[in-house]
Amino acid sequence: MSKEKKSQKEHLIHYANGPSLEEINGTVVVPKGKGFWRTLFGYSGPGALVAVGYMDPGNWSTSITGGQNFEYLLMSVILMSSLIAMLLQYMAAKLGIVTQMDLAQAIRARTSKSLGYVLWILTELAIMATDIAEVIGAAIALYLLFHIPLVISVFITVFDVLLLLLLTKIGFRKIEAIVVCLICVIFVVFAYEVILSDPDWLGVFKGLVPNGETFSSSPQIGGQTPLTGALGIIGATVMPHNLYLHSAVSQTRKVDHSDEEDVARTVRFSTWDSNIQLSMAFLVNSLLLIMGVAVFKSGAVKDPSFFGLFQALSDSSTLSNGVLITVAKSGILSILFAVALLASGQNSTITGTLTGQVIMEGFIHMKMPLWMRRLVTRLISVVPVLICVGMTGRETPIQQHEALNTLMNNSQVFLAFALPFSMLPLLMFTNNSLEMHDRFKNSWIVKILGWFSVIALTTLNMKGLPGQFEAFLGDHPTQSQISMADNASYVVIVLVVALLVWMIWDIHKSNKRFEAAAAEAESKAAEAEK
């Protein structure tokens, strides 16, 4: 063993600049020369890990509340978000497979060290924001299922690091299978509850077509407009860390990179895997919105927190029909809801940890064991939840529930900051033939759709920032507080734009250097042939 390898084994935290997720990179052998379905099964799995992020606890209240307030109007927003997600995840997987770099590594290779650290911090904040939603979801599920006090439930979520230790011992393919099973649990629970509600399916399908009211600023119902509801769904659906994760886990399949056809086959089947799993995420999010419309009476859910939804599923006065009321009396509807919530939280445990490792190694070339990485981020994420629980301990249960729900929703503001810094470079890299070669660079239609998606999502997220800042002020802010929050959001928007310009300039300069180097190498090769 070399001195360098020995030194790395002796230190928990060490320098890393190798393949993405090196322990599992290229470890899954896929069948060749077999039928479509058998081949697809071999490539299936990474898409499920990515789809988890599109149906985590942060999505639940936005979709259900959107259904309660505007019926099926926002179905089209869920559909558009899912289609954009499919496009972005296709590019992320392709980047990883073709270049053998994940998105974090690719950005770091094309930008300065100082910018790399800034982007790492920004992305870490986004991951911790999703971790807060996961802590809240898992802790509440434990409280609802087993009546464990909230403070203790929050601490118990820290010990999911033991689950991660176990999973790292059983192999990556089995981890993928567990994630798929948990997704199926979530889907079956919500499908069962929606089928019992007998929704207006014609209204559902009509809602899939956007119209002038979809992004309207009126009417305002329950403190929400169609625009803010749409922004909430978009913000909870398209998340930056999924792009980093997919560009890494797409490399778990063994690929012969000297064979262009093998690379093309891997891209094709990885795209099938991703689109199938994201279609499942679309169905889950649609079922959540349909629940808001059909399971509950219109406007019946006064408390949109997980506590309130659990209670509403066992309260005959809030449910929409006799079948639901009969089943709800047994307690099965609310218990299934809590089981799905716990399953969603555990899924996020796996994917969040892997993503954290990807960005840490990619941006700052630092590596630590997965269990240690999980323990550090979980302990950091637990702190604001414990503070929230402690500060509301003497208030009424409803006030405590609302405070936790507000913390979860407000934490998602970091996703709006981080999203452009993953989407934009992803599009620039996959548009570039220097990175992707002529065969694998984006087609003109993907370029057009890609730029539309990046500009639209960035604009909508920035447009929604003032409202998200105002949400930190509580229910009855003064006019001066609102003005201060708006001004703070405008400062942040300026900083985000400035940082985006810095990143684009760095990538542009780097591309020019690489193009010049490639042209020089080609010229020398031509001279050598003469």
Disulfide bonds with the S-S distance in Angstrom:
none
